[in-house]
């Protein structure tokens, strides 16, 4: 490992540590049953028309984190949603979450600019679908700066990051842990082990990914892999709900 790689790892560890420690909104989770949520970042159209079709067929719903400034554009994960997709998503009972308007980098963007992009996304949604509001948030690209975490927590019931694990016991509503499926898309058995651990701990496992395609981007996975994981999640006995509804149920479970 060369010196620049060493420094990069030290810097990354420092960033994750201070973000984890500061500006927490604590919640103790003591579920009587396990919970699982499926989430899609950036909201590529395939996430709704391939991933959503799988979920709807199995009687399930997901959370889609949208940056309205990306609407209708081409991204590494494919074509991003168009206005009609948002209305269809809401009509089908999915949750729409916030991902900033401009898909801001959560560490490199200043907290003030990041907050402005959240406000712009909220206003754009109200213009597109009047009376609709975001309940939950996902940090784009990376974990947030501490100052960003503090500001974002004022606007949403919960904010999701990464971490590649499930939630049990003490958690931080300003930085919920999640498991990105694409990181294990060549090893479904490993994902199933995480589902099993979540079942035994009666925790909350939040899955995240981007596109669902036969030829997925590095940030997505195939329909067959996704359906396999969804069905295994159902078989685990977990309650499978969008993020905001899962949080409601977990709070009722306390």
N, C-alpha and C positions, 0 to 999 in steps of 0.2 A: 504494500500500500504506500503510495507516494505522499509527501507532506501535505499537498492540497486536499487529498482524500481524507487524511487524518483530521485536518482542520475542519473540513466539511462535516464529518461525523461528530466532532466535538460541538460545533456550532448547532447542528441539528438537535443534539441531546440537550443542550442548554435551552434552546427555544422551547422544546417540548416540556421541559421541567418547569420553567417559569410560568408557562401558559397553564399548566396543570394546577399549579399551586395558588395562583392569584384569581381574584374575582369569581369565586365559586358561588353557585346557588345549590346548596346541598339538599339531597333527598335520600332517605334510607328506603331501599326497596326490599320488601319481605313478601314476595308473591306466594300465593297458595298454588298457582299453576305457572308454567313457563309461558313467556310471550315471545313472539317473533314479528318483526316488521320488515317489509321489503321496500327499499327506496331506490330511486333512480336520480342520478345527478345530471344536470344540464337539460334533461327531458328531450333526448332525441326521439324522433317519431317512432322508431322501432321499439322503444321502451313501452309505448302505449299499444301499438298495433301488433307486436309480437309478444312482448312480456305481459302486457295487460290482457291480451286474449287468453293466455295461459291462466292467469290469475282469476279472471272473470269466469272461465269455464269451471274452475274449482271452487267458485263461490267466495273468492278472496279479493281484497283491495290493497292498493299500495300508496306510497307517498312519492310524488314527483317534484323535485326541486328545480325551479325554473328561474332563469335569468331572462327577463323579457327583452333586454337589449340584444339577445342572440336570436330572437324569434325569426324563423324563416331563413336562417343562414346555414351554410355548410360548415361543419366542425369535424374534428378528427373522429368523433363518434357517429358521424352521419348527419343527415338533415335534421335540424332542430325544429321543434314544434311550430305550428302555424296557429293563428287565432282560433280556428274551429276546433283544433285539438284540445284546447283548454276547456272549451264548453262541453265537448264530448267527455273528457276526463271527469269533470265535475258531475255531469249527468249520470255517469256510471258509478258514482260513489267513491271515487278515489280522492285522496287529499292532495292539494296543491301547496307546496312549500316554497319558501323564498331562498334564492341563491345569489342575491344582489342583482342589480339591473345589468351591470357591465361584466359580470363574472370576474369580480376583483380577486386578485391574489390575496389570500387572507393574512399573509405575513408581510409581503412587500408593499402593500397599499397602506397609506396612513390611516389611522382610525377615523379621522374626520371625513376623508374621502370615502372610506368604506361605509360609514353611516349614511352619508349622502346617497350612496348607491342603493342602500336598503330602502330609504325613503322614496327614491325615484321608482324602484320596483313596485312598492306598495301603491303609489299613485298610478302607475301604468296599469296595474291589475284592476284597480277600481274604475279606470276609464274603459278598459276592455270588457270587464264583467262587473258592472256596478253592484256594490254591496258585498262583494266577495273580499275576504281578507286572508292573509297568511297566518297560520298558527305556529308553524315550526320552521326552522332554518337549518341549512347545511353550509358549512364553510367551504368555499371553492378552493381547490388546488392543494391547500396545506392547512395546518393548524393556525389559529389566529395569534396575532400579537395580544398581550394582556390588555392593552387599552382598547383594542377592538372587541375582545371578549366582553369587557365591561359594558361597552356601548350597545352591543348587539343584544345582550341579555335584557335590555329594557323593552325590546320590541316583540319578543317571542316567548311562548311558554317553554320551549326547549330548543337547544341548538346542537346539531350533530357534527361530530368530527370523524376521526378514524380510530385506529388503535388495534384492529384485527382481533377483537375479543368481544365477549358479551358483557352485560351489566348485571351486577348482583351486589347487594348490600349498599354501601355508601356510593352515591354517584353525584355528578355535577350536571345540573340541567343546562348550564352554559357550555358544556363540552361532553355531550353524550358519546360514548364509544360506539363504533360500528365496525363491521367486517366487510371488506371489499371482496366480492365474489371473484372478480377477474384475477386476483392474486393467487387463487387456487383452482383456476378453471381446468387445469390439467390434472387435478388431484381431488375429485369429488369426495373420495373417502375421508380426506382431511376435513372438508367442510362438514361432513356428516358427524365426525367426531366432535366438532364444535357444537353442533346441534344437540348431540347427546349430553355434552357437558352442561349446556344451558338447561336441558331438561332436568338433569340431576340437581342443579343449583336453583331451579325454579327462578331463573333470571329473565332478562330481556335481551334478546339478540336482534340487533338491527343490521340487516344485510343492505349493502349498497352496491350499485354497479352503474353502468351507463347504457350502452346500446345492447340490444338483443338481436343477433344476426347470425346467419350461417357463416358469414365471414366477418366476425366481430373485430372492432378496433382493439388495441391493447387494453382499453378501458372497459370492454364489454365481454359478453359471453354468448354462447350459442343457445338457441331455444331448447335443445335437448338437455343440455347441462342445467339450464335454469329450471326447466320443468322437473327434472330429477330432484333438484334441491327443494323446490316448492313441495313436491309430494312427500319427500322425506320429512320436511318440517311439519306437514299435516300429520303424518304418522307418529311423530314424536309426542303428540297430544298437546302441543302448544296452541294458545289462542293467537291467531294471526290477524293483526290489525294494522292499519296505517298508524304513523307515529303519534299523532295527536290523540287518536282514539285509544291507542295502547296506553298512553300516559294517563288518560282519564280512568281507564280500567285499573291500572296499577295503583293510582291514588285511592280509588274506591276499595282496593284490596288491603290497604294499610290498616 
